[in-house]
Amino acid sequence: PLYMGCVVARKAFATEHPDAVAAFLSEYETSIQAVTGDVSAAAALCETYGIIASAAVITPILNLSFFMFLPPLLISF
């Protein structure tokens, strides 16, 4: 399996709570940096918390994954 992440919020919520959204995105970026900075530790946490059965399985995926943090986009639907 390929594990991917995405963050989506209602435009109204993002507009009404810009400080909360900014704080969340800052923590999310810190999390991405932690994973890419120490893949072995991140893989061990994935195993510990049952995200995947074995750290040995996820480690190569994390090493090959392309992590990118993009600034938020507000799109109306």
All heavy atoms as TSV, in Angstrom:
chain	resi	resn	atom	element	x	y	z
A	1	PRO	N	N	0.823	-1.197	0.000
A	1	PRO	CA	C	0.000	0.000	0.000
A	1	PRO	C	C	0.865	1.258	0.000
A	1	PRO	O	O	1.964	1.266	0.527
A	1	PRO	CB	C	-0.802	-0.111	1.281
A	1	PRO	CG	C	-0.063	-1.047	2.160
A	1	PRO	CD	C	0.740	-1.922	1.267
A	2	LEU	N	N	0.329	2.278	-0.566
A	2	LEU	CA	C	0.996	3.570	-0.583
A	2	LEU	C	C	0.239	4.487	0.373
A	2	LEU	O	O	-0.951	4.716	0.212
A	2	LEU	CB	C	0.991	4.146	-1.998
A	2	LEU	CG	C	1.622	5.514	-2.168
A	2	LEU	CD1	C	3.097	5.497	-1.765
A	2	LEU	CD2	C	1.482	5.976	-3.615
A	3	TYR	N	N	0.925	4.971	1.376
A	3	TYR	CA	C	0.299	5.830	2.365
A	3	TYR	C	C	0.473	7.276	1.935
A	3	TYR	O	O	1.572	7.721	1.662
A	3	TYR	CB	C	0.919	5.601	3.749
A	3	TYR	CG	C	0.553	4.246	4.276
A	3	TYR	CD1	C	1.316	3.133	3.965
A	3	TYR	CD2	C	-0.589	4.077	5.036
A	3	TYR	CE1	C	0.956	1.878	4.425
A	3	TYR	CE2	C	-0.955	2.832	5.496
A	3	TYR	CZ	C	-0.177	1.734	5.195
A	3	TYR	OH	O	-0.540	0.505	5.649
A	4	MET	N	N	-0.648	7.968	1.855
A	4	MET	CA	C	-0.603	9.367	1.438
A	4	MET	C	C	-1.446	10.179	2.409
A	4	MET	O	O	-2.335	9.660	3.058
A	4	MET	CB	C	-1.133	9.518	0.019
A	4	MET	CG	C	-0.322	8.756	-1.002
A	4	MET	SD	S	-0.724	9.052	-2.723
A	4	MET	CE	C	-2.470	8.969	-2.807
A	5	GLY	N	N	-1.141	11.435	2.476
A	5	GLY	CA	C	-1.908	12.301	3.344
A	5	GLY	C	C	-2.343	13.557	2.621
A	5	GLY	O	O	-1.699	14.002	1.675
A	6	CYS	N	N	-3.428	14.091	3.084
A	6	CYS	CA	C	-3.970	15.308	2.503
A	6	CYS	C	C	-4.788	15.988	3.594
A	6	CYS	O	O	-5.422	15.317	4.405
A	6	CYS	CB	C	-4.853	14.936	1.317
A	6	CYS	SG	S	-5.733	16.314	0.602
A	7	VAL	N	N	-4.753	17.280	3.621
A	7	VAL	CA	C	-5.548	18.024	4.591
A	7	VAL	C	C	-6.566	18.863	3.827
A	7	VAL	O	O	-6.210	19.602	2.916
A	7	VAL	CB	C	-4.663	18.944	5.464
A	7	VAL	CG1	C	-5.509	19.766	6.413
A	7	VAL	CG2	C	-3.632	18.126	6.212
A	8	VAL	N	N	-7.816	18.722	4.222
A	8	VAL	CA	C	-8.899	19.457	3.579
A	8	VAL	C	C	-9.723	20.135	4.675
A	8	VAL	O	O	-9.991	19.534	5.721
A	8	VAL	CB	C	-9.813	18.503	2.771
A	8	VAL	CG1	C	-10.991	19.254	2.162
A	8	VAL	CG2	C	-9.007	17.781	1.705
A	9	ALA	N	N	-10.097	21.372	4.435
A	9	ALA	CA	C	-10.956	22.094	5.377
A	9	ALA	C	C	-11.989	22.891	4.600
A	9	ALA	O	O	-11.745	23.309	3.465
A	9	ALA	CB	C	-10.124	23.039	6.239
A	10	ARG	N	N	-13.125	23.081	5.222
A	10	ARG	CA	C	-14.131	23.936	4.595
A	10	ARG	C	C	-13.590	25.360	4.528
A	10	ARG	O	O	-12.939	25.828	5.459
A	10	ARG	CB	C	-15.431	23.927	5.397
A	10	ARG	CG	C	-16.205	22.637	5.300
A	10	ARG	CD	C	-17.526	22.674	6.094
A	10	ARG	NE	N	-17.273	22.886	7.517
A	10	ARG	CZ	C	-17.602	23.996	8.190
A	10	ARG	NH1	N	-18.206	24.990	7.584
A	10	ARG	NH2	N	-17.331	24.108	9.470
A	11	LYS	N	N	-13.852	26.037	3.448
A	11	LYS	CA	C	-13.383	27.409	3.277
A	11	LYS	C	C	-13.926	28.299	4.388
A	11	LYS	O	O	-13.195	29.141	4.929
A	11	LYS	CB	C	-13.784	27.952	1.913
A	11	LYS	CG	C	-13.223	29.330	1.646
A	11	LYS	CD	C	-13.548	29.809	0.253
A	11	LYS	CE	C	-12.935	31.171	0.014
A	11	LYS	NZ	N	-13.206	31.664	-1.335
A	12	ALA	N	N	-15.165	28.091	4.768
A	12	ALA	CA	C	-15.764	28.903	5.834
A	12	ALA	C	C	-14.988	28.731	7.142
A	12	ALA	O	O	-14.713	29.710	7.845
A	12	ALA	CB	C	-17.231	28.529	6.024
A	13	PHE	N	N	-14.631	27.490	7.473
A	13	PHE	CA	C	-13.870	27.253	8.701
A	13	PHE	C	C	-12.508	27.930	8.620
A	13	PHE	O	O	-12.079	28.603	9.560
A	13	PHE	CB	C	-13.688	25.751	8.950
A	13	PHE	CG	C	-12.901	25.471	10.196
A	13	PHE	CD1	C	-13.525	25.395	11.422
A	13	PHE	CD2	C	-11.519	25.313	10.137
A	13	PHE	CE1	C	-12.797	25.160	12.582
A	13	PHE	CE2	C	-10.782	25.083	11.292
A	13	PHE	CZ	C	-11.424	25.006	12.515
A	14	ALA	N	N	-11.816	27.752	7.498
A	14	ALA	CA	C	-10.484	28.342	7.333
A	14	ALA	C	C	-10.536	29.863	7.411
A	14	ALA	O	O	-9.639	30.496	7.981
A	14	ALA	CB	C	-9.872	27.893	6.015
A	15	THR	N	N	-11.580	30.439	6.855
A	15	THR	CA	C	-11.731	31.892	6.877
A	15	THR	C	C	-12.066	32.397	8.277
A	15	THR	O	O	-11.558	33.428	8.706
A	15	THR	CB	C	-12.835	32.318	5.881
A	15	THR	OG1	O	-12.476	31.853	4.577
A	15	THR	CG2	C	-12.999	33.812	5.839
A	16	GLU	N	N	-12.906	31.655	8.991
A	16	GLU	CA	C	-13.343	32.064	10.323
A	16	GLU	C	C	-12.301	31.793	11.403
A	16	GLU	O	O	-12.329	32.423	12.464
A	16	GLU	CB	C	-14.649	31.360	10.679
A	16	GLU	CG	C	-15.816	31.797	9.816
A	16	GLU	CD	C	-17.031	30.890	9.974
A	16	GLU	OE1	O	-17.089	30.114	10.947
A	16	GLU	OE2	O	-17.919	30.960	9.103
A	17	HIS	N	N	-11.380	30.853	11.156
A	17	HIS	CA	C	-10.399	30.456	12.174
A	17	HIS	C	C	-8.982	30.413	11.595
A	17	HIS	O	O	-8.307	29.381	11.657
A	17	HIS	CB	C	-10.764	29.078	12.732
A	17	HIS	CG	C	-12.161	28.997	13.252
A	17	HIS	ND1	N	-12.527	29.527	14.464
A	17	HIS	CD2	C	-13.290	28.475	12.707
A	17	HIS	CE1	C	-13.814	29.317	14.667
A	17	HIS	NE2	N	-14.301	28.688	13.604
A	18	PRO	N	N	-8.501	31.526	11.053
A	18	PRO	CA	C	-7.190	31.514	10.392
A	18	PRO	C	C	-6.038	31.167	11.340
A	18	PRO	O	O	-5.082	30.502	10.928
A	18	PRO	CB	C	-7.049	32.921	9.824
A	18	PRO	CG	C	-7.953	33.767	10.668
A	18	PRO	CD	C	-9.088	32.864	11.045
A	19	ASP	N	N	-6.136	31.576	12.600
A	19	ASP	CA	C	-5.054	31.265	13.543
A	19	ASP	C	C	-4.985	29.769	13.838
A	19	ASP	O	O	-3.901	29.193	13.919
A	19	ASP	CB	C	-5.215	32.055	14.840
A	19	ASP	CG	C	-5.029	33.553	14.639
A	19	ASP	OD1	O	-4.384	33.941	13.633
A	19	ASP	OD2	O	-5.524	34.327	15.469
A	20	ALA	N	N	-6.149	29.139	13.991
A	20	ALA	CA	C	-6.179	27.694	14.245
A	20	ALA	C	C	-5.649	26.925	13.038
A	20	ALA	O	O	-4.891	25.961	13.192
A	20	ALA	CB	C	-7.599	27.247	14.580
A	21	VAL	N	N	-6.029	27.362	11.850
A	21	VAL	CA	C	-5.558	26.699	10.626
A	21	VAL	C	C	-4.048	26.863	10.490
A	21	VAL	O	O	-3.330	25.897	10.199
A	21	VAL	CB	C	-6.292	27.247	9.379
A	21	VAL	CG1	C	-5.666	26.720	8.102
A	21	VAL	CG2	C	-7.772	26.891	9.445
A	22	ALA	N	N	-3.551	28.065	10.726
A	22	ALA	CA	C	-2.105	28.308	10.639
A	22	ALA	C	C	-1.344	27.468	11.661
A	22	ALA	O	O	-0.296	26.890	11.341
A	22	ALA	CB	C	-1.807	29.786	10.836
A	23	ALA	N	N	-1.866	27.366	12.875
A	23	ALA	CA	C	-1.207	26.558	13.911
A	23	ALA	C	C	-1.191	25.085	13.516
A	23	ALA	O	O	-0.174	24.400	13.660
A	23	ALA	CB	C	-1.911	26.746	15.254
A	24	PHE	N	N	-2.316	24.589	13.008
A	24	PHE	CA	C	-2.379	23.197	12.578
A	24	PHE	C	C	-1.383	22.927	11.459
A	24	PHE	O	O	-0.651	21.934	11.489
A	24	PHE	CB	C	-3.790	22.819	12.126
A	24	PHE	CG	C	-3.860	21.438	11.554
A	24	PHE	CD1	C	-3.967	20.332	12.384
A	24	PHE	CD2	C	-3.767	21.230	10.180
A	24	PHE	CE1	C	-3.998	19.042	11.858
A	24	PHE	CE2	C	-3.796	19.950	9.646
A	24	PHE	CZ	C	-3.913	18.861	10.485
A	25	LEU	N	N	-1.359	23.798	10.453
A	25	LEU	CA	C	-0.460	23.599	9.321
A	25	LEU	C	C	1.000	23.658	9.748
A	25	LEU	O	O	1.846	22.931	9.218
A	25	LEU	CB	C	-0.748	24.611	8.217
A	25	LEU	CG	C	-2.071	24.401	7.482
A	25	LEU	CD1	C	-2.317	25.540	6.500
A	25	LEU	CD2	C	-2.107	23.057	6.775
A	26	SER	N	N	1.304	24.491	10.720
A	26	SER	CA	C	2.673	24.559	11.240
A	26	SER	C	C	3.065	23.234	11.897
A	26	SER	O	O	4.165	22.716	11.670
A	26	SER	CB	C	2.792	25.708	12.241
A	26	SER	OG	O	4.082	25.737	12.806
A	27	GLU	N	N	2.168	22.687	12.697
A	27	GLU	CA	C	2.430	21.398	13.348
A	27	GLU	C	C	2.502	20.266	12.324
A	27	GLU	O	O	3.301	19.344	12.454
A	27	GLU	CB	C	1.361	21.101	14.403
A	27	GLU	CG	C	1.419	22.021	15.598
A	27	GLU	CD	C	2.711	21.880	16.388
A	27	GLU	OE1	O	3.219	20.751	16.544
A	27	GLU	OE2	O	3.207	22.916	16.863
A	28	TYR	N	N	1.671	20.339	11.301
A	28	TYR	CA	C	1.679	19.330	10.240
A	28	TYR	C	C	3.018	19.354	9.502
A	28	TYR	O	O	3.618	18.307	9.228
A	28	TYR	CB	C	0.513	19.604	9.290
A	28	TYR	CG	C	0.298	18.559	8.225
A	28	TYR	CD1	C	-0.016	17.244	8.555
A	28	TYR	CD2	C	0.379	18.891	6.878
A	28	TYR	CE1	C	-0.239	16.302	7.574
A	28	TYR	CE2	C	0.156	17.946	5.891
A	28	TYR	CZ	C	-0.150	16.652	6.245
A	28	TYR	OH	O	-0.368	15.726	5.273
A	29	GLU	N	N	3.511	20.539	9.204
A	29	GLU	CA	C	4.814	20.666	8.540
A	29	GLU	C	C	5.927	20.127	9.439
A	29	GLU	O	O	6.830	19.420	8.967
A	29	GLU	CB	C	5.089	22.120	8.180
A	29	GLU	CG	C	6.397	22.293	7.431
A	29	GLU	CD	C	6.645	23.726	6.982
A	29	GLU	OE1	O	5.990	24.649	7.479
A	29	GLU	OE2	O	7.510	23.900	6.111
A	30	THR	N	N	5.847	20.416	10.734
A	30	THR	CA	C	6.835	19.884	11.682
A	30	THR	C	C	6.810	18.358	11.683
A	30	THR	O	O	7.854	17.705	11.734
A	30	THR	CB	C	6.561	20.427	13.097
A	30	THR	OG1	O	6.671	21.854	13.062
A	30	THR	CG2	C	7.525	19.871	14.123
A	31	SER	N	N	5.624	17.781	11.605
A	31	SER	CA	C	5.489	16.327	11.562
A	31	SER	C	C	6.143	15.748	10.312
A	31	SER	O	O	6.853	14.735	10.382
A	31	SER	CB	C	3.999	15.963	11.597
A	31	SER	OG	O	3.820	14.584	11.409
A	32	ILE	N	N	5.920	16.378	9.168
A	32	ILE	CA	C	6.540	15.913	7.928
A	32	ILE	C	C	8.057	15.982	8.031
A	32	ILE	O	O	8.767	15.047	7.636
A	32	ILE	CB	C	6.032	16.742	6.729
A	32	ILE	CG1	C	4.561	16.429	6.472
A	32	ILE	CG2	C	6.871	16.481	5.475
A	32	ILE	CD1	C	3.894	17.373	5.485
A	33	GLN	N	N	8.559	17.060	8.604
A	33	GLN	CA	C	10.004	17.202	8.772
A	33	GLN	C	C	10.559	16.138	9.713
A	33	GLN	O	O	11.658	15.622	9.503
A	33	GLN	CB	C	10.343	18.605	9.268
A	33	GLN	CG	C	10.085	19.674	8.230
A	33	GLN	CD	C	10.178	21.087	8.795
A	33	GLN	OE1	O	10.285	21.298	9.993
A	33	GLN	NE2	N	10.123	22.066	7.898
A	34	ALA	N	N	9.806	15.789	10.750
A	34	ALA	CA	C	10.247	14.751	11.683
A	34	ALA	C	C	10.343	13.396	10.991
A	34	ALA	O	O	11.298	12.641	11.193
A	34	ALA	CB	C	9.302	14.668	12.875
A	35	VAL	N	N	9.372	13.081	10.152
A	35	VAL	CA	C	9.376	11.801	9.429
A	35	VAL	C	C	10.554	11.747	8.469
A	35	VAL	O	O	11.291	10.762	8.425
A	35	VAL	CB	C	8.045	11.577	8.681
A	35	VAL	CG1	C	8.152	10.403	7.711
A	35	VAL	CG2	C	6.928	11.355	9.675
A	36	THR	N	N	10.736	12.794	7.690
A	36	THR	CA	C	11.824	12.776	6.713
A	36	THR	C	C	13.185	12.886	7.387
A	36	THR	O	O	14.182	12.430	6.832
A	36	THR	CB	C	11.656	13.902	5.671
A	36	THR	OG1	O	11.606	15.170	6.331
A	36	THR	CG2	C	10.398	13.711	4.852
A	37	GLY	N	N	13.229	13.458	8.584
A	37	GLY	CA	C	14.494	13.602	9.304
A	37	GLY	C	C	14.962	12.334	9.990
A	37	GLY	O	O	16.154	12.149	10.229
A	38	ASP	N	N	14.024	11.454	10.348
A	38	ASP	CA	C	14.385	10.212	11.033
A	38	ASP	C	C	13.397	9.122	10.618
A	38	ASP	O	O	12.458	8.801	11.354
A	38	ASP	CB	C	14.391	10.398	12.545
A	38	ASP	CG	C	15.020	9.230	13.281
A	38	ASP	OD1	O	15.232	8.152	12.668
A	38	ASP	OD2	O	15.311	9.389	14.478
A	39	VAL	N	N	13.606	8.580	9.448
A	39	VAL	CA	C	12.699	7.585	8.871
A	39	VAL	C	C	12.586	6.353	9.764
A	39	VAL	O	O	11.496	5.820	9.952
A	39	VAL	CB	C	13.141	7.216	7.441
A	39	VAL	CG1	C	12.362	6.030	6.914
A	39	VAL	CG2	C	12.969	8.419	6.523
A	40	SER	N	N	13.682	5.914	10.351
A	40	SER	CA	C	13.645	4.714	11.199
A	40	SER	C	C	12.735	4.915	12.405
A	40	SER	O	O	11.941	4.028	12.750
A	40	SER	CB	C	15.046	4.338	11.664
A	40	SER	OG	O	15.834	3.967	10.564
A	41	ALA	N	N	12.847	6.071	13.044
A	41	ALA	CA	C	11.993	6.355	14.201
A	41	ALA	C	C	10.531	6.477	13.777
A	41	ALA	O	O	9.631	5.984	14.471
A	41	ALA	CB	C	12.449	7.631	14.898
A	42	ALA	N	N	10.293	7.116	12.641
A	42	ALA	CA	C	8.924	7.254	12.139
A	42	ALA	C	C	8.335	5.880	11.810
A	42	ALA	O	O	7.173	5.609	12.125
A	42	ALA	CB	C	8.903	8.156	10.911
A	43	ALA	N	N	9.131	5.022	11.210
A	43	ALA	CA	C	8.678	3.674	10.882
A	43	ALA	C	C	8.345	2.895	12.150
A	43	ALA	O	O	7.332	2.179	12.208
A	43	ALA	CB	C	9.737	2.943	10.074
A	44	ALA	N	N	9.174	3.037	13.170
A	44	ALA	CA	C	8.916	2.353	14.442
A	44	ALA	C	C	7.605	2.842	15.060
A	44	ALA	O	O	6.833	2.048	15.605
A	44	ALA	CB	C	10.077	2.575	15.410
A	45	LEU	N	N	7.339	4.141	14.983
A	45	LEU	CA	C	6.076	4.672	15.503
A	45	LEU	C	C	4.885	4.146	14.705
A	45	LEU	O	O	3.838	3.839	15.286
A	45	LEU	CB	C	6.089	6.201	15.473
A	45	LEU	CG	C	6.969	6.874	16.522
A	45	LEU	CD1	C	7.045	8.378	16.263
A	45	LEU	CD2	C	6.452	6.597	17.926
A	46	CYS	N	N	5.034	4.025	13.396
A	46	CYS	CA	C	3.968	3.458	12.563
A	46	CYS	C	C	3.627	2.048	13.022
A	46	CYS	O	O	2.455	1.668	13.088
A	46	CYS	CB	C	4.371	3.454	11.089
A	46	CYS	SG	S	4.396	5.080	10.324
A	47	GLU	N	N	4.663	1.283	13.347
A	47	GLU	CA	C	4.442	-0.082	13.840
A	47	GLU	C	C	3.815	-0.062	15.229
A	47	GLU	O	O	2.837	-0.766	15.493
A	47	GLU	CB	C	5.757	-0.852	13.866
A	47	GLU	CG	C	5.598	-2.283	14.326
A	47	GLU	CD	C	6.906	-3.055	14.304
A	47	GLU	OE1	O	7.818	-2.722	13.528
A	47	GLU	OE2	O	7.002	-4.023	15.088
A	48	THR	N	N	4.359	0.744	16.113
A	48	THR	CA	C	3.869	0.818	17.495
A	48	THR	C	C	2.389	1.162	17.566
A	48	THR	O	O	1.647	0.582	18.354
A	48	THR	CB	C	4.676	1.860	18.299
A	48	THR	OG1	O	6.037	1.443	18.339
A	48	THR	CG2	C	4.152	2.018	19.714
A	49	TYR	N	N	1.952	2.093	16.742
A	49	TYR	CA	C	0.566	2.548	16.792
A	49	TYR	C	C	-0.350	1.829	15.801
A	49	TYR	O	O	-1.480	2.236	15.582
A	49	TYR	CB	C	0.504	4.063	16.611
A	49	TYR	CG	C	1.075	4.768	17.813
A	49	TYR	CD1	C	2.350	5.312	17.786
A	49	TYR	CD2	C	0.355	4.836	19.003
A	49	TYR	CE1	C	2.888	5.934	18.905
A	49	TYR	CE2	C	0.885	5.445	20.126
A	49	TYR	CZ	C	2.151	5.993	20.068
A	49	TYR	OH	O	2.678	6.596	21.187
A	50	GLY	N	N	0.143	0.740	15.200
A	50	GLY	CA	C	-0.696	-0.098	14.364
A	50	GLY	C	C	-1.066	0.489	13.008
A	50	GLY	O	O	-2.012	0.043	12.377
A	51	ILE	N	N	-0.301	1.469	12.556
A	51	ILE	CA	C	-0.555	2.044	11.235
A	51	ILE	C	C	-0.159	1.047	10.158
A	51	ILE	O	O	-0.791	0.952	9.113
A	51	ILE	CB	C	0.196	3.388	11.077
A	51	ILE	CG1	C	-0.364	4.386	12.094
A	51	ILE	CG2	C	0.107	3.919	9.658
A	51	ILE	CD1	C	0.451	5.639	12.255
A	52	ILE	N	N	0.884	0.301	10.454
A	52	ILE	CA	C	1.346	-0.769	9.569
A	52	ILE	C	C	1.913	-1.877	10.454
A	52	ILE	O	O	2.383	-1.614	11.567
A	52	ILE	CB	C	2.363	-0.258	8.532
A	52	ILE	CG1	C	2.527	-1.275	7.418
A	52	ILE	CG2	C	3.658	0.132	9.158
A	52	ILE	CD1	C	2.983	-0.690	6.116
A	53	ALA	N	N	1.877	-3.105	9.977
A	53	ALA	CA	C	2.252	-4.250	10.802
A	53	ALA	C	C	3.737	-4.289	11.152
A	53	ALA	O	O	4.108	-4.767	12.218
A	53	ALA	CB	C	1.848	-5.542	10.110
A	54	SER	N	N	4.581	-3.800	10.263
A	54	SER	CA	C	6.020	-3.946	10.491
A	54	SER	C	C	6.779	-2.709	10.036
A	54	SER	O	O	6.593	-2.229	8.910
A	54	SER	CB	C	6.533	-5.170	9.721
A	54	SER	OG	O	7.938	-5.181	9.690
A	55	ALA	N	N	7.665	-2.213	10.894
A	55	ALA	CA	C	8.506	-1.072	10.530
A	55	ALA	C	C	9.365	-1.402	9.320
A	55	ALA	O	O	9.657	-0.536	8.497
A	55	ALA	CB	C	9.380	-0.665	11.719
A	56	ALA	N	N	9.750	-2.676	9.202
A	56	ALA	CA	C	10.587	-3.089	8.069
A	56	ALA	C	C	9.867	-2.897	6.741
A	56	ALA	O	O	10.492	-2.655	5.716
A	56	ALA	CB	C	11.011	-4.542	8.235
A	57	VAL	N	N	8.544	-2.986	6.760
A	57	VAL	CA	C	7.763	-2.817	5.533
A	57	VAL	C	C	7.645	-1.343	5.159
A	57	VAL	O	O	7.751	-0.982	3.998
A	57	VAL	CB	C	6.353	-3.439	5.702
A	57	VAL	CG1	C	5.463	-3.111	4.529
A	57	VAL	CG2	C	6.465	-4.942	5.903
A	58	ILE	N	N	7.432	-0.481	6.138
A	58	ILE	CA	C	7.190	0.936	5.842
A	58	ILE	C	C	8.473	1.723	5.606
A	58	ILE	O	O	8.470	2.709	4.882
A	58	ILE	CB	C	6.338	1.602	6.955
A	58	ILE	CG1	C	5.804	2.980	6.539
A	58	ILE	CG2	C	7.112	1.770	8.226
A	58	ILE	CD1	C	4.597	2.961	5.708
A	59	THR	N	N	9.591	1.290	6.171
A	59	THR	CA	C	10.836	2.048	6.036
A	59	THR	C	C	11.205	2.326	4.580
A	59	THR	O	O	11.481	3.482	4.238
A	59	THR	CB	C	11.988	1.348	6.782
A	59	THR	OG1	O	11.641	1.267	8.165
A	59	THR	CG2	C	13.280	2.122	6.646
A	60	PRO	N	N	11.189	1.340	3.697
A	60	PRO	CA	C	11.520	1.646	2.292
A	60	PRO	C	C	10.527	2.615	1.650
A	60	PRO	O	O	10.899	3.452	0.837
A	60	PRO	CB	C	11.487	0.290	1.593
A	60	PRO	CG	C	11.557	-0.719	2.662
A	60	PRO	CD	C	10.991	-0.088	3.898
A	61	ILE	N	N	9.264	2.516	2.039
A	61	ILE	CA	C	8.248	3.415	1.493
A	61	ILE	C	C	8.529	4.842	1.944
A	61	ILE	O	O	8.475	5.784	1.151
A	61	ILE	CB	C	6.831	2.966	1.920
A	61	ILE	CG1	C	6.508	1.612	1.297
A	61	ILE	CG2	C	5.787	4.017	1.537
A	61	ILE	CD1	C	5.270	0.952	1.850
A	62	LEU	N	N	8.845	5.017	3.221
A	62	LEU	CA	C	9.143	6.358	3.730
A	62	LEU	C	C	10.411	6.913	3.103
A	62	LEU	O	O	10.505	8.107	2.841
A	62	LEU	CB	C	9.271	6.336	5.257
A	62	LEU	CG	C	7.989	6.054	6.029
A	62	LEU	CD1	C	8.283	5.936	7.517
A	62	LEU	CD2	C	6.936	7.119	5.772
A	63	ASN	N	N	11.389	6.059	2.865
A	63	ASN	CA	C	12.629	6.516	2.241
A	63	ASN	C	C	12.407	6.959	0.798
A	63	ASN	O	O	13.115	7.836	0.302
A	63	ASN	CB	C	13.702	5.422	2.279
A	63	ASN	CG	C	14.406	5.363	3.600
A	63	ASN	OD1	O	14.651	6.386	4.228
A	63	ASN	ND2	N	14.726	4.172	4.047
A	64	LEU	N	N	11.436	6.369	0.124
A	64	LEU	CA	C	11.185	6.693	-1.276
A	64	LEU	C	C	10.105	7.745	-1.463
A	64	LEU	O	O	9.944	8.284	-2.544
A	64	LEU	CB	C	10.773	5.431	-2.042
A	64	LEU	CG	C	11.848	4.360	-2.150
A	64	LEU	CD1	C	11.261	3.110	-2.802
A	64	LEU	CD2	C	13.046	4.866	-2.933
A	65	SER	N	N	9.371	8.026	-0.406
A	65	SER	CA	C	8.264	8.966	-0.523
A	65	SER	C	C	8.759	10.377	-0.770
A	65	SER	O	O	9.810	10.777	-0.289
A	65	SER	CB	C	7.408	8.947	0.748
A	65	SER	OG	O	6.785	7.704	0.892
A	66	PHE	N	N	7.978	11.086	-1.517
A	66	PHE	CA	C	8.270	12.487	-1.787
A	66	PHE	C	C	7.336	13.313	-0.924
A	66	PHE	O	O	6.135	13.337	-1.133
A	66	PHE	CB	C	8.053	12.796	-3.269
A	66	PHE	CG	C	8.260	14.237	-3.610
A	66	PHE	CD1	C	9.532	14.782	-3.609
A	66	PHE	CD2	C	7.193	15.050	-3.913
A	66	PHE	CE1	C	9.736	16.112	-3.921
A	66	PHE	CE2	C	7.383	16.381	-4.233
A	66	PHE	CZ	C	8.660	16.915	-4.232
A	67	PHE	N	N	7.889	13.940	0.089
A	67	PHE	CA	C	7.092	14.777	0.978
A	67	PHE	C	C	7.223	16.223	0.539
A	67	PHE	O	O	8.310	16.720	0.314
A	67	PHE	CB	C	7.573	14.649	2.428
A	67	PHE	CG	C	7.248	13.324	3.033
A	67	PHE	CD1	C	8.170	12.299	3.011
A	67	PHE	CD2	C	6.018	13.104	3.620
A	67	PHE	CE1	C	7.882	11.076	3.579
A	67	PHE	CE2	C	5.717	11.889	4.181
A	67	PHE	CZ	C	6.643	10.864	4.168
A	68	MET	N	N	6.109	16.880	0.433
A	68	MET	CA	C	6.122	18.269	0.008
A	68	MET	C	C	5.076	19.015	0.819
A	68	MET	O	O	3.970	18.524	1.027
A	68	MET	CB	C	5.804	18.357	-1.482
A	68	MET	CG	C	5.809	19.753	-2.029
A	68	MET	SD	S	5.696	19.807	-3.842
A	68	MET	CE	C	4.235	18.870	-4.169
A	69	PHE	N	N	5.442	20.169	1.287
A	69	PHE	CA	C	4.497	20.996	2.017
A	69	PHE	C	C	4.172	22.190	1.142
A	69	PHE	O	O	5.041	22.960	0.774
A	69	PHE	CB	C	5.096	21.460	3.348
A	69	PHE	CG	C	4.109	22.215	4.183
A	69	PHE	CD1	C	3.174	21.536	4.933
A	69	PHE	CD2	C	4.105	23.594	4.193
A	69	PHE	CE1	C	2.249	22.220	5.698
A	69	PHE	CE2	C	3.183	24.290	4.948
A	69	PHE	CZ	C	2.253	23.598	5.712
A	70	LEU	N	N	2.915	22.308	0.764
A	70	LEU	CA	C	2.474	23.410	-0.075
A	70	LEU	C	C	1.677	24.396	0.764
A	70	LEU	O	O	0.978	23.993	1.690
A	70	LEU	CB	C	1.583	22.891	-1.207
A	70	LEU	CG	C	2.225	21.921	-2.171
A	70	LEU	CD1	C	1.188	21.373	-3.136
A	70	LEU	CD2	C	3.339	22.599	-2.937
A	71	PRO	N	N	1.764	25.661	0.426
A	71	PRO	CA	C	0.931	26.626	1.152
A	71	PRO	C	C	-0.541	26.316	0.910
A	71	PRO	O	O	-0.890	25.760	-0.140
A	71	PRO	CB	C	1.323	27.971	0.545
A	71	PRO	CG	C	2.045	27.669	-0.699
A	71	PRO	CD	C	2.565	26.274	-0.613
A	72	PRO	N	N	-1.384	26.635	1.862
A	72	PRO	CA	C	-2.807	26.311	1.698
A	72	PRO	C	C	-3.438	27.077	0.544
A	72	PRO	O	O	-3.077	28.216	0.260
A	72	PRO	CB	C	-3.420	26.721	3.039
A	72	PRO	CG	C	-2.438	27.631	3.658
A	72	PRO	CD	C	-1.095	27.293	3.109
A	73	LEU	N	N	-4.360	26.410	-0.079
A	73	LEU	CA	C	-5.149	27.016	-1.157
A	73	LEU	C	C	-6.601	27.067	-0.706
A	73	LEU	O	O	-7.119	26.087	-0.175
A	73	LEU	CB	C	-5.047	26.188	-2.434
A	73	LEU	CG	C	-3.665	25.947	-2.996
A	73	LEU	CD1	C	-3.732	24.946	-4.138
A	73	LEU	CD2	C	-3.057	27.254	-3.487
A	74	LEU	N	N	-7.246	28.161	-0.920
A	74	LEU	CA	C	-8.668	28.260	-0.597
A	74	LEU	C	C	-9.432	28.240	-1.916
A	74	LEU	O	O	-9.309	29.134	-2.740
A	74	LEU	CB	C	-8.966	29.542	0.180
A	74	LEU	CG	C	-8.323	29.630	1.551
A	74	LEU	CD1	C	-8.676	30.956	2.208
A	74	LEU	CD2	C	-8.770	28.493	2.441
A	75	ILE	N	N	-10.202	27.186	-2.086
A	75	ILE	CA	C	-10.941	26.990	-3.330
A	75	ILE	C	C	-12.436	26.902	-2.999
A	75	ILE	O	O	-12.830	26.170	-2.113
A	75	ILE	CB	C	-10.489	25.686	-4.041
A	75	ILE	CG1	C	-8.990	25.759	-4.335
A	75	ILE	CG2	C	-11.300	25.457	-5.303
A	75	ILE	CD1	C	-8.398	24.461	-4.819
A	76	SER	N	N	-13.211	27.632	-3.717
A	76	SER	CA	C	-14.673	27.590	-3.501
A	76	SER	C	C	-15.290	26.513	-4.379
A	76	SER	O	O	-14.928	26.355	-5.532
A	76	SER	CB	C	-15.298	28.935	-3.854
A	76	SER	OG	O	-14.828	29.938	-2.995
A	77	PHE	N	N	-16.265	25.808	-3.812
A	77	PHE	CA	C	-17.007	24.797	-4.563
A	77	PHE	C	C	-18.462	25.174	-4.594
A	77	PHE	O	O	-18.994	25.733	-3.728
A	77	PHE	CB	C	-16.844	23.409	-3.936
A	77	PHE	CG	C	-15.471	22.860	-4.105
A	77	PHE	CD1	C	-14.523	23.020	-3.125
A	77	PHE	CD2	C	-15.122	22.201	-5.267
A	77	PHE	CE1	C	-13.252	22.512	-3.278
A	77	PHE	CE2	C	-13.850	21.687	-5.424
A	77	PHE	CZ	C	-12.917	21.844	-4.421
